[in-house]
Amino acid sequence: MAAIDENRTERGGEKPDDKRRFELPPRSMEWSSKPDEASELLLGREWLATNGLGGYASGTISGACTRRYHSLLIAALPAPLGRMVMFNHLSEEVKFGDRTILRLDGDESDASEGSITQHVPPGEFSLEAGLPVWRYRSGSLIIEKRLVLPYLQNTVLISYKVLSSAERIRLRLRPSLHFRPHEASVGGGFPSPYTMAAVERKIEVRSDVAPPLRMFVVAEHSSLVLDGGRTRTLHYRLERARGYEADGQVWSPGYFRIDLDEGEEAVLVGSTEDWDTVTAVDPTKIFASEKSRRERLIATAALPDENRLSQEMVLAADQFIIRPSTRVADRTAAHAAGDDARTVIAGYHWFTDWGRDTMISLEGLTLATGRHAEGGYLLRTFGRYVRDGLIPNLFPEGHKEGLYHTADATLWYFHALHRYLETTGDRNTLEQLLPTLNDIVDHHLRGTHYGIHVDPKDGLLSQGQEGYQLTWMDAKVGDWVVTPRRGKAVEINALWYNALRLLASWSHETGAGSRAQELCERAAQTEASFNERFWYSEGCYLFDVVDGEHGDDSALRPNQLFSIALDYPVLQQHRWKAVLDKCTATLLTPVGLRSLAPGHPDYKANYDGDLRARDAAYHQGTVWGWLIGPYIDAYLRVHPYDHEKAAKLLQGFEQHLSEACVGSISEIFDAEAPYLPRGCIAQAWSVAEVLRCLVKTSNNAKRT
């Protein structure tokens, strides 16, 4: 294994206090004494491990693959490949001398003839320093399994240690493979035959669609058995529930056979790195190296004392900040300028990096965690991608260029930069980006793509083009844009006003007085028009859209909170409490805010079914975890000294960390109790906003 720079999380500011100890207790999954409930928990709870490149490993606690994205190694490879499934599944068999066989993975196939096969589910599952750990028990036997992805490598290590056993055991590990893009259907078949080469108990599997997968075991007594290759079918039950093909074939070249006594350990390694890299360091040391890296992440973060939730959120945040390994040009351009490149995976499993999600998440992921330098890398990376006054909405998987259909991501860029400058005082980055920021505002004033333009009559920002979804409420199925919101959207104009005020202050600071004056005048026009046009007096809240396709839209949505929550609130102060109270009464839940108030004709209480049904509910009532951030910002504007109550609004996420993806926060939740987690199992802005608010409410409480 190549040596890992354990301090590669690029931090600015102070060094961590060496006296500060890492004492985060493990997070253990809750179990049920009822067999049927326990089985569903094992299949329904998931784990996630990432490598800082966008690659990851993920699965159910049971070991069964239920999603197309479940794999022990999904490698992040240069475009046009993108993220590829390289190591789908691992059958795990423990054999005793009396020919009793224990199946740790629950797979009933491939048992030895004449043996007695028993399925042994994990008796315990926990996260230790955020890393997954399983314990299996049967009689005197206790086996502990651990998994880690070394930082900045497309490599997975899985260790097995016999904690207790009355006799020597034989462990048989059979890997199963289907090289494919991670979002591709599981039923696509094998695009080309696999070939393999084996030397000294090391195996290399090759195909025409991906780099080789290299595998070996580190153990005192082990052997490799190649049995001509076997093909079998896996059933992915969640794919069927989501309306996709659910049965797919995987291929196995053979298996590793390992003899272990009590106290002994074996480590299985799978990697797309070259042999020199993957064999450079003893794999058994990588687990300790990764734990040390995580200890430093927590020590560096500006966290409330002894706050377990915030410590866990620091480790969860680390999963989203990546070096864009699939876009080599990003790194090359940054390095040529003496800089570095960073981006943010919006969510696991299926999101890539999105501009909007990155800018909203930047403060929580990088500033609250003390990773200030990486915050600067992110801002400068996206600054290099500005085109015609817009930053990319997203980078499609395996592509080098972004898509720009967004009306708000670019405005969030101003917000993220402001928070970064407040924290770091990095005037060099401000001076570097000022020409780009002025160009962005000028493009919005003149008008740019997708109908994004300032209406000269009132100074409000309008947007919309047929067939495109430009705000964060961006669900689309085929040609159906579920929530088009074309016109003058409330949060777009709150962000526009905030951007004008920020650029005016930066212009004044850098001596561009006339530009600052011009921007202040435009901001004043926007503010006056906003308060005249958006106030819905009948409901005592704000219209969601004015001058829309069908006039003014009075749907009660959380978007209006940004008119209070941003650094320069555009809404007049005497209306803050009315808006907050209305949102509290109709939208607030223990895990975020509903995207639409109950009682509206389009309100959907549940997010389930096939793709069309899910997207119809995506922003029509479904709860979004990240919205707890702007809600708390607005709450503290109205109640500036009630930090204790603001902090209590985050308590619902503590319980959620043992649901869905253990240790992280889901993208969305059903709109009604019990608020079942849905969508992506781990979402960047959900984690970022909860962490940001944990720090904010604690620090504010200390100051008062």
C-alpha angles and dihedrals in degrees: 000000000000116000111266123222096227093197097055095119088098109224131187127209126022127012116246116269105256090207092062107100127216105234104154106149118225118270107230123198116242116246135206126223090215111089096218093049092045091052092052091049091052091051097038101047116077139193132212134200123179138191107213092253099079092267120120150168122226142162147137121293088247093057094243117131109234100159132049085239095060109110140130090233129022104174124210104226132180118274134304088037102049117173113356132191104235107160112032108174144354124212109210121199130177116198127195128199092258089062093253109147125203117201110209095182097049093241111144096192129095098026117157116264116259093020131122108238123202128180113228113191118201111279091203137019124185144154115239110193084344093303120121120251127181128191122198123194132192120157108308092347121103118172123184119204125194133181132198138169108211111237114267095005133104090228136115127201123195118187130196120196125182104223094176135005136149091213143017113283133205116225118201118194118188115186119207123202143194112165108212142129107284094241094047121110115271089227097061095107127220111311092204138003118275119237127192143198126197128195126170096343092314121116132200119195117198137189138163095253104057143014117278121283110227120202138179142148128236109210137120094243113031141128138186119234116196109193101180096272129286132219125205139161128253122200115218103199098187090055089059092048089052092051100257136119107286109188123072138166125239129189130219125198094199138287145278117241118204131179115209135182125198110295095020126120138204127195124202115204127198121178147156090208119106120271094254090056098042095049100039097097132034104264092218088067095055093077091059091044092054092047089053091051090053092048089057092049090059094042091053097048120095093238134164109259116271093353106151095188093055092047090052090048090055089057091044090050090056090066093067104046108086144165105242096244093164090061106054091178091066093059094040094052092046094048091048088058092048090254137104135234130238136168138172129244102224095211146338131278110013108011124098122197114309125192096221094047091046094053095044090047099043097090095048097040099044113013100041088046097049092246092129098150090056089052088058092047090053094051094047092044092056091041088064089057099054110127124179091345096311136102117215120279090210145335110238116230112277095006129119098209131058134234115239106201099128133108098190109035092079092050090050085056089069091050093050092048091050093052090046092051092047090055101039107022087220101168093169091067090047092052091046093052101038095090089051092049092051090048090052093053092046091052090051091049093049094038128254137196126328094025093293106156144128115254103231090209095067108004092241121139116242128191142173144111128189112267096016132102107207106171128068087267089076109148114149131172113190104309093341114106101196099200106016095169091186113178128042107342119201100233092042090059093043088054092045092053091047091050092050092051093047094049090047091055092047091048091051091047092053095047100259093130099162091050090049091052092050092051092048090054092050091048091052090053091049092049094051093047093045094055092045098046107033102048109105100200096186092060099028092233138083130285111247092220132007126198089020129156090276100030123262117354115220095185107141105238136157093246091091091067090076089069086069104027103057122090091256104038111206096197117090110256097237088066098049097091095049092053093045093048092050092050091046093053097046110022111029119103133165091264104039138298133314113245092223132021120253113257096046112121091239095049115129120194097195136044106210144102128065125339095277093049092047095049090047087062098036096100100009100089102322111135118244118204096206092062090073085078099063089037091058090045090053092043092054091048089057095035103028096174101042096093094142094061091044090054091050089059087072097055094092090068092060092069091042091062088076092051133072103352103016109233099016141072125253126235097241144357137209112274095239135050132315081036095213113209114250142170120029113012092223122029126187100217092044090057094038097051095045090049093045091052093045088057094041097051092045095047093045090050091052092051093053 
